């Protein structure tokens, strides 16, 4: 399979994740707000995050779909997934003194451990996507270098 095809599949999978996540939050806004209010954040921050997170997820989803924004969206997706996973890891350590309810949608029925593994899978495929994307740029640069050597 060509690298470009693999990259398209990877970005489509991550885009689908962000679409589903944003969609489930916005379609059941009251439940999403209640779940966010049950997190460890102060209510003002929870109110902001209730809208900010799905907005970011939609922006990333769109960015992943277009080749000219794909690499930045992949980096931002990786950062967001690492941030979410770090939060889950901190919850699992008991550092906050309580364990808030989990996310909505399909993740609602997952334990935090399963949710962390789920996130780690998406982190891994984002890293693979970035590796493919970076290799593509390196190949392009190498071709230009070789072409300049013969001038």
HELIX and SHEET records of a PDB file:
HELIX    1   1 UNK A    3  UNK A   27  1                                  25    
HELIX    2   2 UNK A   29  UNK A   37  1                                   9    
HELIX    3   3 UNK A   43  UNK A   65  1                                  23    
HELIX    4   4 UNK A   67  UNK A   93  1                                  27    
HELIX    5   5 UNK A  105  UNK A  109  5                                   5    
HELIX    6   6 UNK A  112  UNK A  149  1                                  38    
END                                                                             
